[in-house]
Amino acid sequence: MRTVLLLLATSALAADFEIRLDRVRSGYDGQTCWVHARAGAIPGRTPTVVLTMQKLLLTGSDVFYALNDLRTGDLGRSWQGPTEHPTLGRREEPGGTVVAPSDFWPKWHAASGQLLGIGHTVRYEQNQVSHGAPRQTVFSVYEAARRQWAPWETLPMPDEARFFNAGAGSVQRVDLPDGSILLPIYFSAKGDRLARVAVLRCRFDGRRLTWVETGNELAIPEGRGLVEPSLTRFGGRFYLTIRSDARGYVATSADGLHFDPPQPWRWEDGAELGNYNTQTHWVTHQDGLYLVYTRKGANNDHVFRHRAPLFLAQVNPRTLRVIRATEQVLVPERGARLGNFGVTEVNERETWVTVTEWMQTWGPNFVIPTDNRYGADNTLYAARIRWKRPNKNWRP
């Protein structure tokens, strides 16, 4: 099933665009739901978009199964899949531990001409997350001719205690013209409750991803620290948006590795944005820098961690403040979470934000399915931002 809805049109303060919301698929069995919908675009006269997502067990917490993908070669008019890929599935380890890739994000790597997906591992014991187990960054390359993903591998990291639990789950990366990859990660030493953030510079030769160097650490002494960073480049500077328990943060850098101290996300008047304990990601056009986020204060107290609706607003790159007058809804709220999403530069005319309705909430002592009283049914959405001027930030 697919429906199309035209939402708000242009913003007078930034790049002109319109938003078209596509309902790619829906369906909810009450036991599992699709999550982590993120896509990569293979350039061509008409780009091929490959979207990955995976099933979540509703009665567990972060219990994920093998990644699947959907594919479109006609800009979303039709989709093939979902197709399960055992090469992106669970593996058994000694002692009964099971390890799986999750929080995966495909993106085209222009220098090698490959679609490279990056995420991180999660380990289970008896189908429950093993919180004392290590975590690594994982990667896989899409074999376009065969429509298959190579078996996932882990990124070798320096033998340092701080990287015991280190991963690049749900992060936006920046690929430099020389093929180097600036990859944000979050990490902690064994037993440390505070996670920290840094950006890695990596090499990718079309087959293997390797570490080169690590930028400075960013940390805050509250909650569980900093997690799920996302990176973009705009106007010659690098911008990092970061999740934390109490509020979201933003930091900037001249070189993409060494960042100023993070500061809370705020509106222009100084009030906090209201985003907390949830991902934020970037939409970037040469005429404007935009944040995609969720927040409090949107008649959404019934949504877990206020993770819906999904908003888009322009950011002032000098003050790092969100411009309230530019805020608009990308994906509407129907009772389910929308906090795990992806952004894809499809071509110079379109940027997509993809997300599924996460059909789960928290009971007093356990995780339970959403009762979908507000209409959610695990729909997969593609919010298509269609630029009036070609996006020079996109390059094949």
ZIQUI-V365383 format. One record per backbone hydrogen bond with DSSP energy under -1.0 kcal/mol. CO is the residue of the C=O (numbers start at 0). NH is the residue of the N-H. E is the energy in kcal/mol with one decimal. If there is no record, write none. Layout:
co->{CO CO}
nh->{NH NH}
e->{E E}
//
This chain:
co->{2 4 7 10 15 17 18 19 20 21 24 30 32 34 37 39 41 47 48 49 50 51 52 53 54 55 56 62 66 67 68 69 70 71 73 79 82 84 85 86 87 90 92 96 97 98 99 101 102 104 106 108 108 113 114 115 116 117 118 119 121 122 123 127 128 129 134 135 136 137 138 139 140 141 142 142 147 152 157 159 160 163 164 166 171 173 175 179 180 181 182 184 185 186 187 188 194 195 196 197 198 199 200 200 201 202 207 209 212 217 221 223 226 229 231 233 236 237 238 239 240 241 242 243 247 248 249 250 251 252 256 262 264 265 266 270 273 274 280 282 284 287 288 289 290 291 292 299 302 303 306 309 309 310 311 312 313 315 320 321 322 323 327 330 333 336 341 343 343 347 348 349 349 350 351 352 353 354 357 357 360 365 367 371 376 378 379 379 380 381 382 383 384 385 390}
nh->{22 20 18 13 387 385 6 383 4 381 379 57 55 53 51 49 47 41 71 39 69 37 67 34 64 32 59 56 84 52 82 50 79 48 76 70 68 87 88 151 66 98 95 92 123 90 121 119 169 117 115 112 113 108 141 106 139 104 137 101 99 129 97 124 130 132 165 120 154 118 152 116 149 143 146 147 142 138 159 162 163 134 187 185 230 181 178 175 201 173 199 197 166 195 164 191 225 186 217 184 214 182 211 212 180 209 204 202 200 196 224 194 242 240 238 236 233 252 231 250 229 248 226 276 264 241 262 239 259 237 215 249 272 321 269 266 295 247 291 289 287 284 314 282 312 280 310 302 305 306 337 329 330 292 327 290 322 319 315 267 325 326 311 309 375 357 353 345 351 390 386 345 346 384 343 382 341 380 336 359 367 362 360 374 26 356 23 24 354 21 352 19 350 17 393}
e->{-2.2 -2.8 -1.3 -1.0 -2.7 -3.1 -2.5 -3.4 -1.7 -2.3 -3.1 -2.3 -2.4 -2.0 -3.0 -2.8 -2.2 -3.5 -2.2 -2.3 -2.6 -2.2 -3.5 -2.5 -1.9 -1.5 -1.5 -2.5 -2.3 -2.0 -2.3 -2.9 -2.6 -2.6 -1.1 -2.0 -1.8 -2.3 -1.7 -2.0 -1.9 -2.9 -1.2 -3.3 -3.2 -2.5 -2.0 -2.1 -2.6 -1.8 -2.4 -1.6 -1.6 -3.4 -2.5 -1.7 -2.0 -1.6 -1.7 -2.5 -2.4 -3.1 -2.3 -2.7 -1.1 -1.6 -2.2 -2.1 -2.4 -2.3 -2.3 -3.0 -2.6 -1.1 -1.4 -1.6 -4.0 -2.3 -2.3 -1.8 -1.6 -1.1 -1.2 -2.1 -1.8 -3.3 -2.3 -3.1 -2.9 -2.1 -3.1 -1.8 -2.1 -2.7 -2.3 -2.1 -2.3 -2.2 -2.7 -2.7 -2.6 -2.8 -2.2 -1.5 -2.5 -2.7 -1.6 -2.5 -2.7 -2.2 -2.2 -2.8 -2.2 -2.5 -2.6 -1.9 -2.7 -2.0 -1.9 -2.2 -2.3 -2.5 -2.6 -3.1 -2.2 -2.7 -2.5 -3.0 -2.6 -2.9 -1.0 -2.4 -2.0 -3.0 -1.7 -3.1 -1.4 -1.2 -2.9 -2.6 -1.9 -2.3 -3.4 -2.1 -1.9 -1.8 -3.3 -1.8 -2.5 -1.8 -3.4 -3.4 -1.4 -1.7 -2.1 -2.9 -2.8 -2.4 -3.0 -1.1 -1.8 -1.7 -2.4 -2.2 -1.4 -2.3 -2.0 -1.1 -3.0 -3.3 -2.3 -1.3 -1.7 -3.3 -3.0 -3.1 -2.3 -3.2 -1.3 -1.9 -2.2 -3.4 -2.9 -1.2 -2.2 -1.5 -2.3 -1.0 -1.8 -2.7 -2.2 -2.3 -2.2 -1.6 -1.3}
//
